[in-house]
Amino acid sequence: MNKPYDLEERTYLFAKNCRIYVQKIPKTISNLEDGRQLVRSSGSVGANYIEANEKLSVKDFLFRIKVSRKEAKESKYWIRLLQDLNPDCTENAHSLLKEADELRKIFSSIISKSST
């Protein structure tokens, strides 16, 4: 699958795919709670990136990008937890983990290039 170069679109697709994954897992108490957390953090990755692009200052831009990176790391945590506890529902989890890590690396790169 070719990933879009448009980071706003890419973060949107990540949030969308996380929601699709959550919809497919069994509705246990822990899955509902962990799934809710994943929905929040994955959506926050893109929402903060969009806010970063509407920056008021370089400091504001860096803060929002750092939040996006933090939310990508958090998303990875929730995906791993859901994947480990739902071994029968891992078809999308591997690609979601990879995408969360790639987004984290992209945001880290933006931070290091913008800080110099």
C-alpha positions in Angstrom: 0.0 0.0 0.0 1.4 3.4 -1.0 1.2 5.8 1.9 0.1 9.4 1.0 2.8 12.1 1.2 0.2 14.5 2.6 0.7 14.1 6.3 -2.7 15.4 7.2 -4.3 12.6 5.0 -1.9 10.0 6.4 -2.8 10.9 10.0 -6.5 10.9 9.0 -6.1 7.4 7.5 -4.3 6.2 10.6 -7.1 7.4 12.9 -9.7 5.9 10.5 -7.9 2.5 10.4 -7.6 2.4 14.2 -11.4 2.9 14.5 -12.0 0.1 12.0 -9.7 -2.2 14.1 -11.5 -1.3 17.3 -14.9 -2.1 15.7 -13.7 -5.6 14.8 -12.4 -6.7 18.3 -14.7 -8.4 20.8 -16.6 -6.1 23.1 -15.1 -7.0 26.5 -14.8 -4.5 29.3 -11.0 -4.2 28.8 -11.3 -4.0 25.0 -13.9 -1.2 25.3 -11.7 0.8 27.6 -8.5 0.2 25.7 -10.3 0.8 22.4 -11.6 4.1 23.6 -8.1 5.2 24.5 -6.8 4.1 21.1 -9.6 6.1 19.4 -8.7 9.2 21.4 -4.9 9.0 20.9 -5.1 8.1 17.2 -7.4 10.9 16.5 -5.3 13.3 18.4 -2.2 12.6 16.3 -3.8 14.2 13.2 -5.8 16.8 15.1 -2.6 18.2 16.7 -0.8 18.1 13.4 -3.5 20.1 11.8 -3.3 22.6 14.6 0.5 22.7 14.2 0.0 23.8 10.6 -2.1 26.7 11.8 0.7 27.7 14.1 0.8 31.0 15.9 4.6 30.8 16.4 7.5 28.4 16.0 7.1 27.5 19.7 3.5 26.7 19.2 4.3 24.6 16.1 6.9 22.6 18.0 4.6 22.0 20.9 1.8 20.6 18.7 4.2 18.4 16.8 5.5 17.1 20.1 1.9 16.3 21.1 1.4 14.5 17.8 4.5 12.4 18.5 3.4 11.7 22.0 0.0 10.6 20.8 1.5 8.3 18.1 3.6 6.6 20.9 0.5 6.3 23.0 -1.5 4.8 20.1 1.3 2.2 19.7 0.9 1.2 23.3 -2.9 0.7 23.0 -2.5 -1.2 19.7 0.1 -3.5 21.3 -2.1 -4.1 24.3 -5.2 -4.9 22.2 -3.2 -7.1 19.9 -1.7 -9.1 22.7 -5.1 -9.6 24.4 -6.9 -10.4 21.1 -4.7 -12.8 19.2 -7.5 -13.8 16.9 -7.9 -10.2 15.7 -4.4 -9.2 14.6 -4.9 -8.8 10.9 -4.7 -5.0 11.0 -2.7 -4.6 14.2 0.7 -5.2 12.6 0.2 -2.5 10.0 -1.2 -0.1 12.6 1.8 -0.7 14.9 4.2 0.0 12.0 2.3 3.2 11.0 2.2 4.5 14.5 6.0 4.0 14.7 6.6 5.6 11.3 4.4 8.6 12.3 6.4 8.9 15.5 9.7 9.0 13.5 8.3 11.5 11.1 7.3 13.9 13.9 10.7 13.3 15.6 12.4 14.3 12.3 10.2 17.4 12.0 11.1 18.4 15.6 14.8 18.0 15.1 14.8 19.9 11.8 12.6 22.7 13.2 14.7 23.1 16.4 17.9 24.0 14.6 
